[in-house]
Structures are given as C-alpha cells and as structure tokens.
C-alpha cells in the first residue's frame, strides 16, 4: 500500500528543479475529479491544496448482474463547501440532499428515496519542498443526520495527500489513508475498515481545461483486495469563477460489485 505514495514522492523529487511550491495550487482545474465508490463519498479524491469554494455534485452508480438485469441503480445529489482558515487549515462540510436507489431482482422491484447525512471535515496543508504540497485530510459523518434513525450510521476517513507539479502542464495527486464505517441497530452492528492508495495525473490541454487519468486501490472493506478504481475525467473553467468536472470510474478486480461510478460537479470559486 505504500508503493504509490513512495512513487509519487520520487516523481515529484525529479521534477522539483523546474517547479515552484505554489504552482500546483494556483489553478483549481488541476484538482482531481471525484468518482467515489463508498457511501456518502468518504473515498472522494481531492487535492492537497486548500480551497474556498462551493460545489454541487450529482453522483451515479450501477451494480448490474448480467445476463438479466438483477442489480442496483443509484444516484445522489450533494452540496458542499470548503473554507480556508489562515494559510494551513481548511474546514469542509457536505450535505447529501437526496439519495435515490432502484433495486431489482428476479421477484421484486423496489425504489427508495432518502436524504442525509451531513459530513464535516478538515485539512492541514504545508509545502513539501519545491513544487509540491502535502496535506492530512479527514472527514466524519455526523450520526443521526439521516432521515431514518432505526439504524445509526457513522463513517469517516483519514488520508495523507501529496500534490505536485511534474511537468509544465502536468500535476500529480497521490493519496494514502484509511476509511471506516459503522452501522448499529437492534439487530446488531456492522463495521467496515479499508486502506486506500491512489494516483491521479491531471494534464492541462488548454488554459481552462485539464484531462485526468488515475487509479485507486482499496483493500479490507470486503476482502484483501476490494477493487482498483480506474478513473478518467475532465475539469474545466467557464465564466470566470465557475468550474465543471465530469468523471467516470470503473472498479475492477477484487470483491467490489459496483460496475461503474459517474460524477458531474459544478464548482464556484469564492476567491
């Protein structure tokens, strides 16, 4: 699990002579698009740079058992905000406004709509040599902020992230951390814990648009290897402080049954 993070540090070290410490953070179009697999997006990818922004994301996912359609289609709408506190700290908050799920098997078809929860988080960031920054980020789902209380949920993450310039128009994001979740009810408790490691490359094609490729490995949620989330996306700026992001992830290998994850985001820079 340490190899992607070590590789990222080595690559950033090779490119440090041509980079300045602030370069990766000057343009948010280098920030990674997100393709979260886990509930309430606790594994959403991010940059090590601190931001002041408001955003809304429409996330879709599918689990399809072929040849017949037996599976799950789902989507949720989230609004989020990030705010810097000084030069090294950031506070985050995300509210899932609506979550919809359609389930079909050989006998039944079920549609469910819900809202919540609220997730809060934060980050500490600092320069890491020339042309790179490092951050420690965390998030926590607030219990009892879902619309049903028969089962009490909480989840969170703690992740180290490195963002650095590796070429004139290319930025690398690397992450290494852990995810956890607990669901407790009268029928018993369910606990999950996983480790994560991933890399994303963002290459600016033109001044206002970047193309991105990446992959993330998760292990421990279901089995020794859960999946490798192979990702691609586009991040663009339009209308001054407005940005759009489109990403698609395909979890392969391991025990993960989700076939595809899609994210469409609209972001408003506050400064």
Number of C-alpha atoms within 10 A of each C-alpha: 14 12 11 18 19 13 13 21 18 12 14 25 18 11 17 19 11 12 19 14 18 16 17 27 22 10 12 20 24 29 25 29 30 26 29 22 24 15 9 23 19 22 24 14 22 19 26 28 27 26 21 16 18 19 18 20 20 18 23 22 23 18 18 18 14 8 6 9 13 17 18 20 17 18 18 21 19 22 18 18 19 22 17 17 14 8 10 14 19 20 20 21 18 23 20 23 15 15 20 15 17 15 17 15 13 9 6 8 12 10 12 10 13 15 18 21 24 21 23 19 18 19 24 20 20 18 18 17 15 19 25 30 25 22 23 19 23 21 22 20 24 17 16 16 18 17 11 13 12 11 16 17 21 19 23 22 23 22 20 20 26 27 32 36 30 24 16 12 15 18 26 28 28 28 26 24 21 20 23 20 20 15 15 15 12 8 8 8 12 11 12 13 17 20 21 22 23 25 24 26 24 26 22 20 12 10 11 16 19 25 20 22 19 20 20 22 23 28 21 18 20 15 13 13 17 22 25 21 25 19 23 22 22 22 25 21 20 10 7 9 12 16 20 20 22 19 22 22 25 20 24 17 13 16 16 19 16 20 17 20 23 21 22 20 20 18 20 18 15 13 7
